[in-house]
Amino acid sequence: MDKFFYKNNKEVNLEEVKENPVIPHLFLHKGGTLFYKIQKGKKDPELKGILIRLDSKSLSSSISEIEERKLYKQDDAKAPKRKVEEMKFWYDAAMKLHEALDCFTWGGFAGIKLVNRFSVGGLVLEGKNLYFNPHWVHERSERDIILRLREFIKREI
């Protein structure tokens, strides 16, 4: 599925709307508007991705809004409620990682972008992208995460 549509069936310009790198199923318009992606046409072999505009301006409030408005009920994908639980899981991991990053004043962490990746065994720093596996983050204490982040600093110095 490489085409997405807004709720009014207007095709999405993928140069203006990008998938959120931290939380799956959320998209961000270049103007700052958040969208929640659902699938329509369960029996159709070419599933149609629909983006629903959210009123929320932050990631945490957008997840709450999806639950309050019960937007997952409009989703024809398998286990739509599970998608919301995944979003919470990714968000919690990202916040735990942010708290650990806030302990550092090293310039290499300034402006760092978090990117979710299940394929990463833990944390991988490539340029200004910090790839993380949320399971690894949840399984580790804050101390373990900080020690791993220190390894990146030692490598760069």
TADA-V532695 format. One record per run of one state. SS is the DSSP state (helix for helix, strand for strand, loop for the rest). FROM is the first residue (numbers start at 1). TO is the last residue. Records with the same first field share a line. If there is no record, write none. Layout:
BEGIN
SS->FROM-TO, FROM-TO
END
This chain:
BEGIN
loop->1-3, 7-10, 12-16, 20-25, 30-33, 41-47, 54-58, 69-70, 75-79, 102-106, 110-112, 117-122, 127-128, 133-133, 140-141, 157-157
strand->4-6, 11-11, 17-19, 26-29, 34-40, 48-53, 113-116, 123-126, 129-132
helix->59-68, 71-74, 80-101, 107-109, 134-139, 142-156
END
